Amino acid sequence: MSRLAIKICGLSTPDTVGAAVRAGASHLGFVHFPKSPRHVEAEQIRALAALVPPHVGRVAVVADPADETIAALVATNALTALQLHGKETPERAAAVRARFGIPVWKAISVKTGADIDAAEAYAGAVDLLLFDAKTPEGAALPGGMGLRFDWTLLRGASIGAPWGLSGGLSIGNVAQAVAITRAPLVDISSGVESAPGIKDVDKIVAFCKAAELS
Ligand SMILES: O=C(O)c1ccccc1N[C@@H]1O[C@H](COP(=O)(O)O)[C@@H](O)[C@H]1O
């Protein structure tokens, strides 16, 4: 059985980056979305990523980015993947991957089983599908709101690509989430914070422990 991959997302300080690495995270996420309390500029991502050992993935999270935005992020040479967390189509996701030569993760907003079925259109166009809860229409953020969806929708689903589970995960529910979905990767942001955008080292450590035991 291969080890559960853990992505700690929305990091913005050297301390919390170090804590996530030491706690055993396989991937770190950096949100580049100005409306987010977790927003970090490309130069900050470059500096934070320089603290990360090469075996740990470094993922920039964006939503419906312009090509210029992607170019600036890719130019940092700090990233192992780009997470598209907006309304990008399969064609747009494939074009980003081809144009910028970077692995692409696509967040799939889930409310019903039809949303999971619709993810099939992205297989082949992206490198990883990340199932996250749909945020309410008009919400300020497309993710990072601690919302979860009905995990049983993923039970027994055959996903034709590498994938992960996101949305409303916490120290207390990650074991149940993995038991239900058999997710190979779990992704958390607000569940390891003390306030929006403020990561909590103790919570990061506790989450990684709980995920590893699941
Ligand atoms: O966290 C944000 O502010 C954010 C902004 C724009 C796009 C995505 C964002 N967050 C991502 O949402 C998921 C789930 O987060 P949570 O655990 O429910 O808080 C995660 O991948 C975040 O990085």
The ligand as an SDF file (V2000), in Angstrom:
LIG
                    3D

 23 24  0  0  0  0  0  0  0  0999 V2000
   -7.4680   29.1760    0.1420 O   0  0  0  0  0  0  0  0  0  0  0  0
   -7.8190   30.0800   -0.6260 C   0  0  0  0  0  0  0  0  0  0  0  0
   -7.9310   31.2430   -0.2200 O   0  0  0  0  0  0  0  0  0  0  0  0
   -8.0920   29.7700   -2.0610 C   0  0  0  0  0  0  0  0  0  0  0  0
   -8.2440   30.8060   -2.9540 C   0  0  0  0  0  0  0  0  0  0  0  0
   -8.4680   30.5510   -4.2860 C   0  0  0  0  0  0  0  0  0  0  0  0
   -8.5590   29.2490   -4.7450 C   0  0  0  0  0  0  0  0  0  0  0  0
   -8.4340   28.1930   -3.8570 C   0  0  0  0  0  0  0  0  0  0  0  0
   -8.2010   28.4260   -2.5250 C   0  0  0  0  0  0  0  0  0  0  0  0
   -8.0880   27.4020   -1.6030 N   0  0  0  0  0  0  0  0  0  0  0  0
   -8.0490   25.9990   -1.8460 C   0  0  0  0  0  0  0  0  0  0  0  0
   -9.2630   25.3710   -1.5310 O   0  0  0  0  0  0  0  0  0  0  0  0
   -9.0110   24.0230   -1.1340 C   0  0  0  0  0  0  0  0  0  0  0  0
   -9.8220   23.6560    0.0880 C   0  0  0  0  0  0  0  0  0  0  0  0
   -9.5220   24.4520    1.1850 O   0  0  0  0  0  0  0  0  0  0  0  0
  -10.1290   24.1550    2.6650 P   0  0  0  0  0  0  0  0  0  0  0  0
   -9.2820   23.0470    3.2600 O   0  0  0  0  0  0  0  0  0  0  0  0
  -11.5520   23.7530    2.5290 O   0  0  0  0  0  0  0  0  0  0  0  0
   -9.9480   25.4200    3.4080 O   0  0  0  0  0  0  0  0  0  0  0  0
   -7.4980   23.9380   -0.9490 C   0  0  0  0  0  0  0  0  0  0  0  0
   -6.8980   23.3380   -2.0990 O   0  0  0  0  0  0  0  0  0  0  0  0
   -7.0970   25.3490   -0.8760 C   0  0  0  0  0  0  0  0  0  0  0  0
   -5.8100   25.5700   -1.2630 O   0  0  0  0  0  0  0  0  0  0  0  0
  1  2  2  0
  2  3  1  0
  2  4  1  0
  4  5  1  0
  4  9  2  0
  5  6  2  0
  6  7  1  0
  7  8  2  0
  8  9  1  0
  9 10  1  0
 10 11  1  0
 11 12  1  0
 11 22  1  0
 12 13  1  0
 13 14  1  0
 13 20  1  0
 14 15  1  0
 15 16  1  0
 16 17  2  0
 16 18  1  0
 16 19  1  0
 20 21  1  0
 20 22  1  0
 22 23  1  0
M  END
$$$$
